[in-house]
Amino acid sequence: MVKPRKFLLPFSLLYGGVMKVRNILYDRGVLESSSFSTPVICVGNLSVGGTGKTPMIEYIIRLLHSRYSIATLSRGYGRKTSGYIQVTGNEDAGEVGDEPMQFKNKFPEVFVAVDENRRNGISQLINNFKPEVILLDDAFQHRRVNAGYNILLTAYNNMYTDDLVLPAGNLREPIEGASRAQVVVVTKCPATLGIKERKDIAAKLNLKDDQRLFFSYIKYGEELMKGEKTFPLEFLKTRKFTLLTGIANPLALVNFLHSRGFSFEHLKFPDHHNFSPKELEEIKAAELVVTTEKDYMRLKDMSHPGLYYLPIQTEFLENKEDFNKGILNFIHEK
């Protein structure tokens, strides 16, 4: 749970009020929101980062890619460029952002694009490639686009019901915004989460009757990866290594590595951090570095033979087929 910055509460009341008015204007059609004939699925959250959007997008790609032509559209957070860019795989993270690089690297057949103007980005994708499904990465608050299917994520250890609106907390909008989602997924749960606690969480979230609730966890790979090279995870038990993270919430990864009995130094940086020359030298000085796949996208061009990433996937505690069916039905009915 995020510790509230109570001295900033007056500013949160002001910001929250502005966001409520904005949402009302969109809900009543005063502000224009564009819909598209192509099925558009949005994966987002109420909070600032750390809910597992990237592995969820990848889960949906795996579900759909053998049935449909897919495009993903991201803002390209942290990039040094602006406007619409089609990701080919030859760019670096500074040009298009780390998550789009990761999508294109893992799924070359998927059309990947970035644009801070999602409405324009969707139009460009439809005109240029005619994808059958478009996945919006982190666009829940981008209300100029009316996604047909909204999947809202909230992390188990920091649910939006326990948070406050910016700047006192980390919510981008008041929790009433959750009502726009067709599906809510509590992510990063313990794999052993019991039925009673799930019921308690469901009561806390208090979703509408037509909203579906699911629980997911992060499944970590058993091999470290570096391009096509692999390194058995268990080798870390006898080796000194440095864990490098530049993500919003590395706690789950840290806990996983500790649970496997590994001992390591942790270099922790902010989400989407652009590494300075001095920091890169510090990283190079470590003999063996383990990082996240997202961070690896920003570091892979660095000459370091001992730099590896640990792949992850989203898995559901139960009702996985119901989650899949909801997405497939939306696309079919669209």
C-alpha positions as CSV (number, residue, x, y, z in Angstrom):
1,M,0.0,0.0,0.0
2,V,1.3,3.5,-0.9
3,K,1.9,5.7,2.0
4,P,-0.3,8.8,1.5
5,R,1.3,12.3,1.2
6,K,-1.3,13.9,3.4
7,F,0.1,17.4,3.2
8,L,-0.9,17.4,-0.5
9,L,-4.5,16.4,0.2
10,P,-5.9,19.9,-0.7
11,F,-4.3,19.6,-4.2
12,S,-5.7,16.0,-4.5
13,L,-9.2,17.4,-3.8
14,L,-8.8,20.0,-6.6
15,Y,-7.3,17.5,-9.1
16,G,-9.9,14.8,-8.2
17,G,-12.7,17.4,-8.7
18,V,-11.3,18.4,-12.1
19,M,-11.1,14.7,-13.2
20,K,-14.7,14.0,-12.0
21,V,-16.0,17.0,-14.1
22,R,-14.0,15.8,-17.1
23,N,-15.4,12.3,-16.8
24,I,-19.0,13.7,-16.5
25,L,-18.5,15.7,-19.7
26,Y,-17.3,12.6,-21.6
27,D,-20.1,10.5,-20.1
28,R,-22.7,13.0,-21.3
29,G,-21.2,13.5,-24.7
30,V,-20.2,17.1,-24.1
31,L,-16.6,16.1,-24.9
32,E,-16.2,14.0,-28.0
33,S,-15.1,10.4,-27.7
34,S,-14.4,8.4,-30.9
35,S,-15.5,4.9,-31.5
36,F,-14.1,2.6,-34.2
37,S,-15.5,-0.3,-36.2
38,T,-12.3,-2.3,-35.5
39,P,-12.5,-4.0,-32.1
40,V,-10.4,-1.9,-29.6
41,I,-9.4,-3.4,-26.3
42,C,-7.8,-1.2,-23.6
43,V,-5.6,-2.5,-20.8
44,G,-5.1,0.2,-18.2
45,N,-5.2,1.1,-14.5
46,L,-6.3,3.9,-12.2
47,S,-2.8,4.2,-10.6
48,V,0.5,5.4,-11.9
49,G,2.3,2.2,-13.1
50,G,3.1,-1.1,-11.5
51,T,0.0,-3.2,-12.2
52,G,1.4,-5.5,-14.8
53,K,-0.1,-4.1,-18.0
54,T,2.8,-5.3,-20.2
55,P,2.5,-9.0,-19.4
56,M,-1.3,-8.7,-19.7
57,I,-1.0,-7.3,-23.2
58,E,1.3,-10.1,-24.0
59,Y,-1.2,-12.6,-22.6
60,I,-3.9,-11.2,-24.9
61,I,-1.6,-11.3,-27.9
62,R,-0.9,-15.0,-27.2
63,L,-4.6,-15.6,-27.0
64,L,-5.4,-13.9,-30.3
65,H,-2.4,-13.9,-32.6
66,S,-3.3,-17.3,-34.3
67,R,-6.8,-16.1,-35.0
68,Y,-6.5,-12.4,-35.8
69,S,-4.1,-9.8,-37.2
70,I,-3.3,-7.7,-34.1
71,A,-1.9,-4.2,-33.5
72,T,-0.8,-2.6,-30.3
73,L,-0.7,1.1,-29.7
74,S,1.2,2.7,-26.8
75,R,2.1,6.2,-25.8
76,G,5.8,5.2,-25.8
77,Y,6.4,6.5,-22.4
78,G,10.0,7.8,-21.8
79,R,10.8,8.1,-25.5
80,K,12.6,11.2,-26.8
81,T,10.4,11.5,-29.9
82,S,6.7,12.5,-30.4
83,G,3.9,11.7,-32.8
84,Y,3.0,8.5,-34.6
85,I,5.8,6.0,-35.2
86,Q,5.5,2.5,-36.6
87,V,7.8,0.2,-34.7
88,T,9.9,-2.0,-37.0
89,G,12.3,-3.5,-34.4
90,N,15.2,-1.4,-35.7
91,E,14.6,1.5,-33.3
92,D,15.9,1.8,-29.8
93,A,13.9,2.5,-26.6
94,G,14.7,6.2,-26.8
95,E,12.8,6.4,-30.0
96,V,9.7,4.4,-29.3
97,G,9.8,3.4,-25.6
98,D,10.8,0.1,-23.9
99,E,7.4,-1.7,-23.9
100,P,6.7,-1.3,-27.6
101,M,10.2,-2.5,-28.3
102,Q,9.4,-5.6,-26.1
103,F,6.2,-6.3,-28.0
104,K,7.9,-6.1,-31.4
105,N,10.8,-8.2,-30.2
106,K,8.6,-11.0,-28.9
107,F,5.9,-10.8,-31.5
108,P,7.3,-9.7,-34.9
109,E,4.1,-10.5,-36.7
110,V,2.2,-7.9,-34.6
111,F,1.8,-4.3,-35.8
112,V,3.3,-2.1,-33.1
113,A,2.9,1.6,-33.0
114,V,3.3,4.6,-30.6
115,D,1.4,7.8,-30.5
116,E,0.5,10.0,-27.6
117,N,-2.7,10.9,-29.6
118,R,-4.4,7.5,-29.4
119,R,-7.2,8.6,-31.7
120,N,-4.8,9.5,-34.4
121,G,-2.7,6.4,-33.8
122,I,-5.7,4.1,-34.2
123,S,-6.7,5.8,-37.4
124,Q,-3.2,5.4,-38.8
125,L,-3.1,1.7,-37.9
126,I,-6.4,1.1,-39.6
127,N,-5.5,3.0,-42.7
128,N,-2.1,1.5,-43.1
129,F,-2.5,-2.1,-41.9
130,K,-6.2,-2.9,-41.4
131,P,-5.6,-5.0,-38.2
132,E,-8.6,-7.0,-37.0
133,V,-8.0,-6.2,-33.3
134,I,-6.2,-3.2,-31.7
135,L,-4.8,-3.4,-28.2
136,L,-4.4,-0.1,-26.3
137,D,-1.6,-0.1,-23.8
138,D,-2.3,2.1,-20.8
139,A,-5.1,4.3,-22.2
140,F,-7.9,4.0,-19.6
141,Q,-7.8,7.7,-19.0
142,H,-7.5,8.6,-22.7
143,R,-11.2,9.2,-23.1
144,R,-10.9,10.8,-26.6
145,V,-11.1,7.1,-27.6
146,N,-14.0,5.0,-26.6
147,A,-12.6,1.5,-26.4
148,G,-15.2,-1.2,-26.8
149,Y,-13.7,-3.4,-24.0
150,N,-11.8,-2.1,-21.0
151,I,-9.7,-4.3,-18.8
152,L,-8.7,-2.5,-15.6
153,L,-5.8,-3.8,-13.6
154,T,-5.1,-3.2,-9.9
155,A,-2.1,-4.8,-8.0
156,Y,-2.9,-7.1,-5.1
157,N,-0.5,-5.2,-2.7
158,N,-1.7,-1.8,-3.7
159,M,-5.4,-1.9,-4.8
160,Y,-6.9,1.4,-5.9
161,T,-9.4,1.2,-3.0
162,D,-6.4,1.8,-0.7
163,D,-5.0,4.7,-2.6
164,L,-5.7,8.5,-3.0
165,V,-5.8,10.7,-6.1
166,L,-2.6,12.5,-7.1
167,P,-0.6,14.1,-5.7
168,A,-1.4,12.8,-2.2
169,G,-1.7,9.3,-3.6
170,N,-1.0,7.6,-6.9
171,L,-4.4,7.5,-8.6
172,R,-4.8,9.2,-11.9
173,E,-8.5,9.7,-11.3
174,P,-11.1,9.0,-8.5
175,I,-12.0,5.3,-7.9
176,E,-15.4,5.8,-9.4
177,G,-13.7,5.6,-12.8
178,A,-13.4,1.9,-12.3
179,S,-17.1,1.6,-13.3
180,R,-16.1,2.1,-17.0
181,A,-14.3,-1.2,-17.1
182,Q,-16.0,-4.4,-18.3
183,V,-13.4,-6.5,-16.5
184,V,-11.2,-5.9,-13.4
185,V,-8.2,-8.0,-12.7
186,V,-6.4,-8.1,-9.4
187,T,-2.8,-8.7,-10.5
188,K,0.4,-9.9,-8.8
189,C,-1.5,-12.1,-6.3
190,P,0.1,-14.8,-4.3
191,A,-0.3,-18.1,-6.2
192,T,-1.8,-19.5,-3.0
193,L,-4.5,-16.8,-2.6
194,G,-7.4,-18.4,-0.8
195,I,-11.1,-18.3,-1.6
196,K,-11.9,-16.3,1.6
197,E,-9.5,-13.5,0.7
198,R,-10.8,-13.4,-2.8
199,K,-14.3,-12.9,-1.5
200,D,-13.0,-10.1,0.9
201,I,-11.3,-8.4,-2.1
202,A,-14.5,-8.7,-4.2
203,A,-16.5,-7.1,-1.4
204,K,-13.9,-4.3,-1.1
205,L,-13.9,-3.5,-4.8
206,N,-17.8,-3.6,-4.9
207,L,-18.0,-4.0,-8.6
208,K,-21.2,-3.5,-10.6
209,D,-23.3,-6.6,-11.5
210,D,-22.2,-6.5,-15.1
211,Q,-18.5,-6.3,-14.3
212,R,-16.3,-9.4,-14.1
213,L,-13.6,-9.9,-11.5
214,F,-10.5,-12.1,-12.0
215,F,-7.3,-12.8,-10.0
216,S,-3.9,-13.3,-11.7
217,Y,-0.3,-13.9,-10.6
218,I,3.1,-13.5,-12.2
219,K,4.8,-16.7,-13.4
220,Y,8.5,-16.3,-13.6
221,G,10.6,-18.2,-16.1
222,E,13.1,-20.9,-15.0
223,E,15.8,-19.6,-17.4
224,L,17.5,-16.3,-17.7
225,M,17.6,-15.0,-21.3
226,K,20.0,-13.0,-23.4
227,G,18.8,-13.0,-27.0
228,E,18.8,-16.7,-27.9
229,K,21.1,-17.6,-25.1
230,T,19.8,-19.0,-21.9
231,F,21.1,-19.4,-18.4
232,P,19.4,-21.9,-15.9
233,L,17.9,-19.9,-13.0
234,E,19.2,-22.3,-10.4
235,F,22.8,-21.4,-11.3
236,L,22.2,-18.1,-9.4
237,K,22.3,-20.1,-6.1
238,T,26.1,-20.4,-6.4
239,R,26.9,-17.1,-8.0
240,K,27.0,-13.5,-6.9
241,F,24.7,-11.2,-9.0
242,T,23.2,-7.8,-9.2
243,L,19.5,-7.3,-9.6
244,L,18.8,-4.2,-11.7
245,T,15.2,-2.8,-11.9
246,G,13.8,0.3,-13.5
247,I,10.1,-0.6,-13.0
248,A,7.4,1.0,-10.9
249,N,7.0,-1.9,-8.4
250,P,9.9,-4.4,-8.2
251,L,8.7,-5.9,-4.9
252,A,7.2,-9.1,-6.5
253,L,10.4,-9.8,-8.3
254,V,12.5,-9.2,-5.3
255,N,10.3,-11.5,-3.2
256,F,10.4,-14.2,-5.8
257,L,14.2,-14.2,-6.0
258,H,14.5,-14.3,-2.2
259,S,12.0,-17.2,-2.1
260,R,14.4,-19.2,-4.3
261,G,17.2,-18.7,-1.8
262,F,19.2,-16.2,-4.0
263,S,21.4,-13.5,-2.4
264,F,22.0,-10.4,-4.5
265,E,22.6,-6.7,-4.5
266,H,19.7,-4.6,-5.8
267,L,20.2,-1.6,-8.0
268,K,16.8,0.1,-8.0
269,F,15.9,2.9,-10.5
270,P,12.6,4.7,-11.3
271,D,10.2,3.4,-13.9
272,H,11.4,3.9,-17.5
273,H,14.7,5.3,-16.2
274,N,17.1,6.5,-18.8
275,F,20.5,5.4,-17.6
276,S,23.3,7.9,-17.4
277,P,26.9,7.1,-18.6
278,K,28.0,6.9,-14.9
279,E,25.2,4.4,-14.1
280,L,26.0,2.3,-17.2
281,E,29.6,2.1,-16.0
282,E,28.3,0.9,-12.6
283,I,26.2,-1.8,-14.3
284,K,29.2,-2.9,-16.5
285,A,31.3,-3.3,-13.3
286,A,29.0,-6.1,-12.1
287,E,30.0,-9.5,-13.3
288,L,26.5,-10.9,-13.6
289,V,23.4,-8.7,-13.9
290,V,19.8,-9.9,-13.8
291,T,17.1,-7.5,-14.9
292,T,13.5,-7.3,-16.2
293,E,12.7,-7.8,-19.8
294,K,11.5,-4.2,-20.0
295,D,14.7,-2.9,-18.6
296,Y,16.7,-5.2,-21.0
297,M,15.1,-3.4,-23.9
298,R,16.9,-0.2,-22.8
299,L,20.2,-2.0,-22.0
300,K,20.5,-4.7,-24.7
301,D,22.9,-2.6,-26.9
302,M,25.3,-2.2,-24.0
303,S,28.3,-4.4,-24.3
304,H,28.0,-6.6,-21.2
305,P,28.3,-10.4,-21.6
306,G,26.8,-11.1,-18.1
307,L,23.5,-9.1,-18.6
308,Y,20.4,-11.4,-18.6
309,Y,16.7,-10.8,-18.1
310,L,14.1,-13.0,-16.4
311,P,11.0,-13.5,-18.5
312,I,7.5,-13.3,-16.9
313,Q,4.0,-14.2,-17.9
314,T,0.5,-13.5,-16.5
315,E,-1.4,-16.5,-15.3
316,F,-4.9,-16.7,-13.8
317,L,-5.7,-18.3,-10.4
318,E,-9.0,-19.6,-11.8
319,N,-11.6,-18.9,-14.5
320,K,-9.0,-18.3,-17.2
321,E,-11.4,-19.6,-19.9
322,D,-14.0,-17.2,-18.8
323,F,-11.6,-14.3,-19.1
324,N,-10.6,-15.5,-22.6
325,K,-14.2,-16.0,-23.6
326,G,-15.1,-12.5,-22.7
327,I,-12.4,-11.1,-25.0
328,L,-13.3,-13.5,-27.9
329,N,-17.0,-12.8,-27.6
330,F,-16.4,-9.0,-27.7
331,I,-14.4,-9.4,-30.9
332,H,-16.9,-11.8,-32.5
333,E,-19.9,-9.6,-31.6
334,K,-18.1,-6.4,-32.9
